[in-house]
Amino acid sequence: MRIVLAALSFALSFAVAPGGEALGQATSAVPPASDSIKLLKMPMVFYVARGEPDICGPGCNEWIAAEGEFDAGAVARFRAFLVKTRAAKLPIYIHSSGGLTERASDIGRFIRHRGMTVGVSKTVPEECKVLDEKSCNALKRSGKTLIAELSPLGACASACVYVLAAGKIRQVPPGARVGVHLSQTVRLHADGRITVAPKASQVKIGANDARQRKYLSEMGVDSRLMDIASKIPHESVYFLSRDEIANLRIDAREFQETGWIVMPSKPISVRKFFVEAKGPERKEFRLGVVGLSCSIAGHTQLIYLRGLASNEGGRAQAVGLVVDGKEIPLAGVLSATTLNSLDAGVSFDRWGTLYAEEFLKQVAKAENFAIAVGAVGRPLQTGGATQLSTAGLSRAVATMREKCGEAAVYSGAAAPKP
């Protein structure tokens, strides 16, 4: 099937069915069955990456990167990769738009047998930052361990979801997307061509649905995921909300936060994403984003996007940051908007300041800060405040300001090494 990635790129994903046919999905007009479809342009590649201490969790600085589409040879390459690298004890982080579902399920069963951790994140090798796409892809297939960053802004869609489901521990960090949609039948040919197959019978469709539900249940993921996917035309993709990711038992952690990420936006910005359980019974999982960007006259702008729980928003309140007991108020408006690009069906409100210098000055000396709320005209309520880490913030802001053309770096920040 064709899947929309977070970066608005597309790919096709399929599930191999008995008799050499495959179930997949496509987002464009379906060509005649006799026409070959150009699919799987980026066959799955596996490589070992290494980053800064704790980049992939406490005590973890190495991981397996899995990128591309689950093609017919992906299972054999994965097994050979693990034998050659002896990396079976490392976590695997995937960034994929899909592929052949049966191949993905085969890899998933192998992963579950090994008890591996699976997460959704994008690996960014340092050397690839100065290489073209062809050279970067060749580097990833070189067998070398690559120095890299691990960005949570990855996507796992269609067939990829079956690999994610197989993780003994599953990680979908804030900012990562998980996408599903309805399958379409295609035919795999011995010469490597893939063509649209005749419409599958209801018996075959039902058998495939039962097989996929059984697989998900075995992996500990709620098979209601299939109910969601079945309602999404194969021309489209639906990205699960954070509530669905938690309620379907894909990743139900009550609090998660990313590091500070330098975003390739214009103007350039720095962001931290976090997810927390909120609401009256703390069963509503909401995404929050704190961002810093270059503003007017050399100032730094701060924006806080708050995913609203059922007991938030719509009333006058104060929102601010608290650093070592010092309150830094934020300005906001009562109106809220739905931002499906961040979290499906969730309303967000917006707070911030055009002059974040006081905040930057304070956090340069602190290990964390809090986002707190309160009644207008009264002190913020720090008891239930959201605590966020400042680790990596100084370096990220220094990089941002360098790219913004500023020479100065806020107090306490170390300039990045060239």
C-alpha positions as CSV (number, residue, x, y, z in Angstrom):
1,M,0.0,0.0,0.0
2,R,1.1,3.5,-0.4
3,I,1.9,5.3,2.8
4,V,2.2,9.0,3.6
5,L,5.3,9.6,5.7
6,A,5.8,12.5,8.2
7,A,7.9,14.1,5.5
8,L,5.0,13.8,3.0
9,S,6.8,11.1,0.9
10,F,5.1,8.0,-0.3
11,A,5.8,4.3,-0.6
12,L,3.9,1.0,-1.2
13,S,3.3,-1.8,1.2
14,F,2.1,-5.3,0.7
15,A,1.2,-8.5,2.6
16,V,2.1,-11.7,0.8
17,A,-0.8,-14.1,0.7
18,P,-0.9,-17.8,-0.1
19,G,-0.3,-18.7,-3.7
20,G,2.3,-16.0,-4.4
21,E,-0.1,-13.1,-4.2
22,A,0.3,-10.3,-1.8
23,L,-2.0,-8.0,0.2
24,G,-0.9,-4.3,0.1
25,Q,-2.1,-0.8,-0.4
26,A,-1.6,1.9,-3.0
27,T,-2.5,5.6,-2.9
28,S,-2.6,6.2,-6.6
29,A,-4.9,5.0,-9.4
30,V,-4.6,1.2,-9.7
31,P,-3.0,0.1,-13.0
32,P,-4.3,-2.9,-15.0
33,A,-3.2,-6.3,-13.6
34,S,-1.0,-6.8,-16.6
35,D,1.1,-3.7,-15.9
36,S,4.1,-3.9,-13.7
37,I,4.1,-1.6,-10.7
38,K,7.4,0.0,-9.7
39,L,7.5,-0.7,-6.0
40,L,10.0,-1.2,-3.2
41,K,12.4,1.4,-4.6
42,M,14.3,1.4,-1.3
43,P,14.8,-2.2,-0.2
44,M,15.3,-2.6,3.6
45,V,18.8,-1.9,4.8
46,F,20.1,-2.9,8.3
47,Y,23.3,-1.4,9.9
48,V,24.8,-0.7,13.3
49,A,24.8,2.9,14.5
50,R,26.6,4.5,17.4
51,G,25.8,7.7,19.1
52,E,26.3,9.7,22.3
53,P,26.0,8.0,25.8
54,D,22.3,7.0,26.6
55,I,21.1,8.1,23.2
56,C,18.9,5.0,22.9
57,G,18.2,4.6,26.6
58,P,20.1,4.3,29.9
59,G,23.5,2.7,29.2
60,C,22.7,2.4,25.4
61,N,24.7,4.1,22.7
62,E,24.5,1.5,19.9
63,W,21.5,0.2,18.0
64,I,20.4,-1.5,14.8
65,A,19.0,1.0,12.2
66,A,16.4,-0.5,9.8
67,E,15.3,1.7,6.9
68,G,13.4,1.3,3.7
69,E,10.7,-1.1,2.6
70,F,10.3,-4.8,3.6
71,D,11.1,-6.4,0.2
72,A,11.3,-10.1,-0.7
73,G,14.9,-10.5,0.4
74,A,14.6,-8.6,3.7
75,V,14.3,-11.7,5.9
76,A,17.4,-13.4,4.6
77,R,19.4,-10.1,4.8
78,F,18.3,-9.6,8.4
79,R,19.3,-13.0,9.5
80,A,22.7,-12.7,7.8
81,F,23.2,-9.3,9.3
82,L,22.6,-10.5,12.8
83,V,25.0,-13.5,12.3
84,K,27.7,-11.2,10.8
85,T,27.5,-8.4,13.3
86,R,26.4,-10.3,16.4
87,A,24.1,-7.4,17.1
88,A,21.0,-9.4,18.3
89,K,21.2,-7.9,21.8
90,L,20.9,-4.4,20.4
91,P,17.6,-2.5,20.1
92,I,16.3,-2.0,16.6
93,Y,14.9,1.4,15.5
94,I,12.9,1.4,12.3
95,H,11.9,4.1,9.8
96,S,9.8,2.6,7.1
97,S,6.8,3.2,4.9
98,G,5.9,-0.5,4.6
99,G,6.6,-3.3,2.2
100,L,5.6,-7.0,2.0
101,T,3.6,-7.8,5.1
102,E,4.4,-11.5,5.2
103,R,8.1,-10.6,5.1
104,A,7.6,-8.0,7.9
105,S,5.8,-10.6,9.9
106,D,8.6,-13.2,9.4
107,I,11.1,-10.6,10.7
108,G,8.8,-9.8,13.5
109,R,8.6,-13.5,14.7
110,F,12.4,-13.6,14.5
111,I,12.6,-10.4,16.6
112,R,10.2,-11.7,19.2
113,H,12.1,-15.0,19.5
114,R,15.3,-13.0,20.2
115,G,13.4,-10.8,22.7
116,M,14.6,-7.6,21.0
117,T,13.4,-4.0,21.7
118,V,11.8,-2.3,18.7
119,G,11.3,1.5,18.4
120,V,10.3,4.0,15.8
121,S,13.0,6.6,15.1
122,K,15.1,7.8,12.2
123,T,18.9,7.2,12.2
124,V,20.9,10.1,10.8
125,P,24.5,9.1,10.1
126,E,27.0,12.0,10.5
127,E,28.8,11.2,7.2
128,C,25.5,11.3,5.3
129,K,25.1,15.0,6.1
130,V,27.6,15.9,3.4
131,L,26.8,13.0,1.0
132,D,24.2,12.7,-1.8
133,E,21.4,10.1,-1.4
134,K,23.2,7.5,-3.5
135,S,26.5,7.8,-1.6
136,C,24.6,7.7,1.7
137,N,22.8,4.6,0.8
138,A,26.0,2.9,-0.2
139,L,27.6,3.9,3.1
140,K,24.6,2.3,5.0
141,R,25.3,-1.0,3.1
142,S,29.0,-0.9,3.7
143,G,28.8,-3.0,6.8
144,K,30.5,-0.3,8.9
145,T,29.3,0.9,12.3
146,L,28.2,4.5,11.6
147,I,28.4,7.4,14.0
148,A,24.9,8.8,14.0
149,E,22.1,10.7,15.7
150,L,18.8,9.1,16.6
151,S,15.8,11.3,15.8
152,P,12.4,10.5,17.2
153,L,10.8,12.0,14.1
154,G,10.5,8.7,12.3
155,A,7.6,6.8,10.8
156,C,6.4,3.2,10.8
157,A,3.5,2.6,8.5
158,S,1.6,-0.3,6.9
159,A,3.7,-3.6,7.0
160,C,6.2,-1.9,9.3
161,V,3.6,-2.1,12.1
162,Y,4.0,-5.9,12.2
163,V,7.7,-5.5,13.0
164,L,7.0,-2.9,15.7
165,A,4.3,-5.1,17.2
166,A,6.9,-7.9,17.6
167,G,9.2,-6.0,20.0
168,K,9.4,-7.4,23.5
169,I,9.6,-3.8,24.4
170,R,8.0,-1.3,22.0
171,Q,9.0,2.4,21.9
172,V,7.0,5.0,20.0
173,P,8.6,8.3,21.2
174,P,6.9,11.6,21.1
175,G,7.0,12.9,17.5
176,A,7.1,9.4,15.9
177,R,4.1,8.3,13.8
178,V,2.5,4.9,13.3
179,G,0.3,4.6,10.2
180,V,-2.3,2.0,9.0
181,H,-4.7,1.5,6.1
182,L,-6.5,-1.2,4.1
183,S,-4.7,-3.8,2.1
184,Q,-4.8,-4.5,-1.6
185,T,-3.9,-7.7,-3.4
186,V,-0.9,-7.8,-5.7
187,R,1.0,-10.6,-7.4
188,L,4.7,-11.3,-7.0
189,H,6.5,-12.6,-10.1
190,A,9.6,-14.7,-10.3
191,D,11.4,-12.0,-12.4
192,G,10.8,-9.5,-9.5
193,R,7.8,-7.7,-11.0
194,I,4.8,-6.8,-8.9
195,T,1.4,-6.5,-10.5
196,V,-2.1,-5.8,-9.2
197,A,-3.8,-9.2,-8.8
198,P,-7.5,-9.9,-9.5
199,K,-9.8,-8.9,-6.7
200,A,-9.4,-11.3,-3.9
201,S,-12.4,-13.3,-2.8
202,Q,-14.1,-12.6,0.5
203,V,-12.8,-16.0,1.7
204,K,-9.2,-14.9,1.1
205,I,-9.7,-11.5,2.5
206,G,-11.3,-13.0,5.6
207,A,-8.5,-15.5,6.0
208,N,-5.8,-12.8,5.7
209,D,-7.6,-10.7,8.3
210,A,-7.8,-13.6,10.7
211,R,-4.1,-14.3,10.2
212,Q,-3.1,-10.7,10.9
213,R,-5.4,-10.5,14.0
214,K,-3.9,-13.7,15.4
215,Y,-0.4,-12.4,14.8
216,L,-1.1,-9.1,16.6
217,S,-2.7,-10.9,19.6
218,E,0.3,-13.2,19.9
219,M,2.5,-10.1,20.1
220,G,0.4,-8.5,22.8
221,V,-1.1,-5.8,20.6
222,D,-4.8,-5.3,20.6
223,S,-6.3,-6.7,17.4
224,R,-8.7,-3.8,17.2
225,L,-5.9,-2.2,15.3
226,M,-7.2,-4.2,12.3
227,D,-10.7,-2.5,12.8
228,I,-9.0,0.9,12.4
229,A,-7.0,-0.1,9.4
230,S,-10.0,-1.7,7.6
231,K,-11.8,1.7,7.6
232,I,-8.9,3.5,5.8
233,P,-8.9,3.3,2.0
234,H,-5.7,1.9,0.5
235,E,-5.3,5.3,-1.2
236,S,-4.8,7.0,2.2
237,V,-3.1,6.5,5.5
238,Y,-4.3,7.1,9.1
239,F,-1.7,7.9,11.8
240,L,-2.7,6.6,15.2
241,S,-3.3,9.1,18.0
242,R,-1.3,8.9,21.1
243,D,-4.5,7.6,22.9
244,E,-4.7,4.8,20.3
245,I,-1.0,3.9,20.6
246,A,-1.5,3.5,24.3
247,N,-4.9,1.8,24.3
248,L,-3.9,-0.7,21.7
249,R,-1.0,-1.6,23.9
250,I,1.7,-0.6,21.4
251,D,3.4,1.8,23.8
252,A,1.5,2.8,27.0
253,R,4.2,4.6,28.9
254,E,2.6,7.4,31.0
255,F,5.4,9.9,30.4
256,Q,8.1,10.2,27.7
257,E,10.2,13.1,26.5
258,T,12.7,13.5,23.6
259,G,15.9,15.4,23.7
260,W,16.2,18.8,22.3
261,I,16.1,18.5,18.5
262,V,17.4,21.1,16.0
263,M,14.7,21.1,13.3
264,P,15.5,21.7,9.6
265,S,12.7,24.3,9.5
266,K,12.8,27.9,8.1
267,P,13.5,29.7,10.3
268,I,15.5,27.1,12.1
269,S,14.2,26.0,15.5
270,V,14.8,23.8,18.4
271,R,12.1,21.6,19.8
272,K,11.4,19.1,22.6
273,F,8.4,16.7,22.3
274,F,6.8,15.0,25.3
275,V,3.8,12.7,26.0
276,E,2.1,12.5,29.3
277,A,-1.0,10.8,30.8
278,K,-3.6,13.5,31.7
279,G,-7.3,14.0,32.3
280,P,-9.5,13.2,35.4
281,E,-8.4,9.6,35.5
282,R,-5.0,10.1,33.8
283,K,-6.0,7.9,30.9
284,E,-5.8,10.6,28.2
285,F,-2.4,10.6,26.5
286,R,-1.5,14.1,25.2
287,L,1.4,15.4,23.2
288,G,3.2,18.6,24.1
289,V,5.9,20.6,22.2
290,V,8.2,23.2,23.5
291,G,10.0,25.1,20.7
292,L,12.6,27.9,20.5
293,S,13.3,29.9,17.3
294,C,15.1,33.0,16.1
295,S,12.9,36.0,16.6
296,I,13.1,39.7,15.8
297,A,16.1,41.9,16.7
298,G,18.2,38.9,17.8
299,H,15.8,37.7,20.4
300,T,14.7,34.1,20.9
301,Q,11.0,33.2,20.6
302,L,9.5,30.4,22.8
303,I,6.3,28.5,21.9
304,Y,4.5,25.9,23.9
305,L,1.9,23.8,22.2
306,R,-0.3,21.9,24.7
307,G,-2.4,18.9,23.8
308,L,-5.6,19.4,25.7
309,A,-7.2,16.8,27.9
310,S,-10.9,16.8,28.6
311,N,-10.5,18.9,31.7
312,E,-8.3,21.5,30.2
313,G,-8.8,24.6,28.0
314,G,-11.8,26.8,27.5
315,R,-11.3,28.8,30.6
316,A,-9.1,31.7,31.8
317,Q,-5.9,30.4,33.4
318,A,-2.2,31.2,33.7
319,V,0.5,29.0,32.1
320,G,4.2,29.5,32.7
321,L,7.6,28.0,33.1
322,V,9.3,27.4,36.5
323,V,13.0,27.2,36.8
324,D,14.5,26.8,40.3
325,G,11.4,28.4,41.8
326,K,11.4,31.4,39.5
327,E,8.2,31.8,37.4
328,I,8.4,32.9,33.8
329,P,4.9,33.7,32.5
330,L,3.7,32.8,29.0
331,A,1.0,34.6,27.0
332,G,-1.8,32.6,25.4
333,V,-5.3,32.6,24.0
334,L,-8.4,30.7,25.0
335,S,-9.1,29.3,21.5
336,A,-7.8,25.9,20.5
337,T,-7.2,24.2,17.2
338,T,-6.9,20.6,16.0
339,L,-3.5,19.7,14.7
340,N,-3.7,16.3,13.0
341,S,-0.1,16.6,11.9
342,L,0.9,16.4,15.5
343,D,-1.8,14.1,17.0
344,A,-5.0,12.9,15.3
345,G,-8.2,14.5,16.6
346,V,-6.6,16.3,19.5
347,S,-7.0,20.0,20.2
348,F,-4.0,22.2,21.1
349,D,-3.7,25.6,22.6
350,R,-0.7,27.8,22.1
351,W,1.4,29.7,24.7
352,G,4.7,31.6,24.4
353,T,6.8,34.7,24.5
354,L,8.8,36.6,21.9
355,Y,11.5,37.2,24.5
356,A,12.8,34.0,26.0
357,E,16.2,35.4,27.2
358,E,15.2,35.2,30.9
359,F,14.2,31.5,30.5
360,L,17.5,30.7,28.7
361,K,19.5,32.5,31.3
362,Q,17.8,30.4,34.1
363,V,17.9,27.0,32.4
364,A,21.6,27.4,31.6
365,K,22.2,26.7,35.3
366,A,19.5,24.0,35.9
367,E,19.0,20.3,35.0
368,N,15.2,20.7,34.5
369,F,12.3,23.1,34.3
370,A,8.6,22.8,34.8
371,I,5.5,23.7,32.9
372,A,2.9,24.8,35.4
373,V,-0.7,26.2,35.4
374,G,-2.7,28.2,37.8
375,A,-5.4,30.8,38.3
376,V,-4.9,34.2,36.7
377,G,-3.2,36.6,39.1
378,R,-2.1,33.8,41.5
379,P,1.1,31.8,41.8
380,L,1.5,28.8,39.4
381,Q,0.6,25.4,40.8
382,T,3.9,23.5,40.8
383,G,2.6,20.4,42.6
384,G,1.3,18.8,39.4
385,A,3.7,20.5,37.0
386,T,5.3,18.7,34.1
387,Q,9.0,18.3,34.7
388,L,11.2,18.4,31.6
389,S,15.0,18.0,31.2
390,T,17.4,20.7,29.9
391,A,20.0,18.1,28.8
392,G,21.3,19.1,25.4
393,L,19.5,22.4,25.3
394,S,22.5,24.6,25.4
395,R,24.2,22.9,22.5
396,A,21.0,22.9,20.5
397,V,20.4,26.6,21.1
398,A,24.0,27.4,20.2
399,T,23.6,25.5,16.9
400,M,20.3,27.3,16.2
401,R,21.8,30.8,16.9
402,E,24.9,30.0,14.8
403,K,22.6,29.1,11.8
404,C,20.5,32.2,12.5
405,G,23.6,34.3,12.1
406,E,24.0,35.3,15.7
407,A,27.5,35.4,17.3
408,A,26.4,35.4,20.9
409,V,25.4,32.3,22.8
410,Y,23.4,32.5,26.0
411,S,25.1,32.3,29.3
412,G,26.3,28.8,30.2
413,A,26.0,27.3,26.7
414,A,28.9,25.6,25.0
415,A,29.4,26.3,21.3
416,P,29.2,23.1,19.2
417,K,32.5,21.7,18.0
418,P,33.2,22.2,14.3
